[in-house]
Amino acid sequence: MTTDSRFRVGFLHRPMHEAFQQHARGEPALELDCIAQDTPEDAVLAALERCHGYYVRASRDELPAPLHLRAPLLARLPKLLLAASYGAGYDTIDLEACTRAGVAVVNQAGGNAEGVAEHALGMMLALLKRI
């Protein structure tokens, strides 16, 4: 049962690491609202209206435009306090609009930096050596 004393985070379904899910389930003050991918847009918006946090997909191609965190969506989310980007960028989040609305925004910059750098160097070597 959801109560106002719990911090509710909404996100569109995407596989989360099991360690994250276990930790989140063990936190009594946190409630995750995983919204199914095929949920109609009106139902997604209704679910997000109840949330204090929105875990936003980072790629514009992964998220329908009305669900990008911009001024029109922010106006519909009066309880929103925090937005978190799945990735390092803010392509789907309007930082200035969030600031005006008093919504804190965080991202995951650096989380996969080593793997990206290794992959880039590997691709460069593959091209250089014509692999």
N, C-alpha and C positions, 0 to 999 in steps of 0.2 A: 504494500500500500504506500503510495506516495504521500509524503507530508511536506509542508513548507519548510520544515527544519532540515531537510536533506537537499544537498546541492545536486541538481539534476542536469546531466549533460546529454544533449541529443546529438546524434550523428547518423548519417546514411550508412546502411550496412556495408561493411568492408571487413574482410578478415583481420582481426586484431591478434597480436601475439598473445598466446595463452597466459604468459606471465602477467601481462597487463590486465587481462580479464580476471585472473585469480586475485590479484591485488585489489582491483576495483570492487569485486564482489565481497571482499573481506573488510571493506571500509564502510561502516554503518552510516556515515554522514554523506555518502555518495550514491547516486543512482544513475545508471547508464540507461539511456533510452535509444536502443538500436532500432532504427526505422528501416523497414524492408525496402529494397531497391525498387520494387514495383508498386510502392504505395502511391496513390494519387497525390498530386501536388497539394491540394487543399488539406489532405490529411497530414502530410508532412509539415505544412505550415502550422496546423493546429497542434501537433506534437511539439514543435519548436517553441510555440508561444508559452508553453509551460516550463521551458528550460532556463537555467541560469548560465549554462555554458553551451557552446556550439562548437563541435569538433568538425571543422570545415575541410572538405577535400581541397587539395592545393591546385589541382589541374583544372583549368577552365573546361576541358573536354569531358571531365568526369562528373561534372555537376551542372544541372540545368541552370540557365541564367537567373531565373527568379530566386534560386537558392544561394546565389553568390551574396556574400554579406556586404550589401550596399545600403544606402539610405532608405529605400523603400522597404526592404526586409527589416532593417533595424527598427523602423517605425511600428512594425507588427510584433516586435519582441520586447515588450516592456520589462520583463524580468531578466533579460540578458545582462550578464556582468563580465563574461569572459568568452573570447573566441580563440580557438587554437587551430593552427593550420597543420594539416597532415605532413606538409613538406617544409622546405626551407624558404619558399617564397610566399608572397601575399597576392597572387594573381586573382584569387576569388574573394579577396577581402579589401574593402576600401578603408584604409587606415585613418584617413581624415574624418570620415563619417563615423567610424567607431569612436574616435577621440571625442568628437562632438557629442556623441550619445553616452559617453562615460563608460564605454566597454573596453576593457583591457584586451590586448591582442598579443599572442605569443606564437612562435613557430618552432620548428625543429632543426634550425640551422646547425650544421656540423655533425648531425647524427650519423650520416653516411658518407662523410667527406673522404675518409680513407678509401672506402670501397669505390667511390666514384673516381678518385685520383688513380687508383690501381687499374681500373677498367680503361680509363682514358690512355694511360701509358701502354697498356696491353694492345689497344687498338692502334696506337701509333706504331708500335713495333710490328704488328701484323701488316700494316700498310707498307712500312719501310722494307720489310723482308718479303713482301708480296706473298704472304701466307694465304 
